Amino acid sequence: MAHVAKIPVIDVSGDGDQAQVARELVDAAVEHGFVYIRNTGKDIPVEAIDAAFEMSRRLFDAPLSEKQACTIQQNNRGWSAMNYETLDPANQRVGDFKEAFNFGEFVDGKAQQPIPPTIAADEPQISAFRDLCYNLSLKLNTLLGIGLEVTPPDFFTAAHLRARGPSGTILRFLRYPPRSDLSDTTAADVRAGAHSDYGSLTLLFRLRGQPGLEVLARDGVTWMPVPVVPPGTEHDPAPPILMNIGDLLSYWTNGLLRSTVHRVVFPGPAAGAAASSGGANGGEGEEGGAAGGGIGVRVEGEVDDGPRYSIAYFCHPFGGAELGPVPSERVKGYKGGLAEGNPYAERRVLTADEHLQMRLRASYAQLYKGKE
């Protein structure tokens, strides 16, 4: 039987004991690097999520010429075509089998970048969804500060306030075509290469019946599928939002908070077959390295035979934030070193922008080629 990832489910929407919720969130971030945020519709209405997925479908169905006019630039905004991004360059034969569109900052509901005319009328709605994600990310950063007993507890939150200045925060729409639409894949190919995300934390939205995400176990070998709908959430109004710690926050906390390597694979045999595995080194998110096949084990009840859509919100501090010592005794006392998957093990004070640029250059080699 497939070893399904055992990731905790936490409800952050209530008015109960926030200190206890914060401790549970930190424990999950330390042990797993991933946590399901129960989706009750209070923080992000289900209707807003459904509308965002509908806009995503229309965006990727737009004429190729419209998308090409919005090709991704070095500011990490815009459209990236099939095989353009390579999250695991050390192990991938070709780039990722996905399309993506990155939305950066919005001002008064208007994108500060070109967007396809097909979705031009949706700018305010995309901006509003980005705002909902932003507000949830602030809540989660506050809870992490409380759980780590940081002084002051809003230490992380304050670094993520928009008023502090521009950041690398990105709202990303993703589409992964089915293998049947592709003519040049092999059994070893993956939809998104093994990687750990770049920023502070990621919010991932997925659709029922569209699995494919896998996390690498602590043994550095075993890949474990991450169900879209974990046990106990089957009757919730929407699948849980999956939150994971990014390399920046792991770096900032000396590796106490775990930035876990993950990937997206093509549908595989029914559950019960052996899982593919490999060793690892940012997608849903961004970078990394892993060997092993790209055919995953299907989780019971989750059968993905068509295109796969997901939406990721990559939260970053403002660009000038210095990733210096975190005022937390638990962080100071942690001696485990930087999390697995973070290639920047030499500890020095970087700004958020410096950390991000190191990661982008690894994933978008052709974008930066000849532009050093």
Order of alpha helices (4+ residues) and beta strands (2+ residues): beta-alpha-beta-alpha-alpha-beta-beta-beta-beta-alpha-alpha-beta-beta-beta-beta-beta-beta-alpha-beta-beta-alpha-alpha-alpha
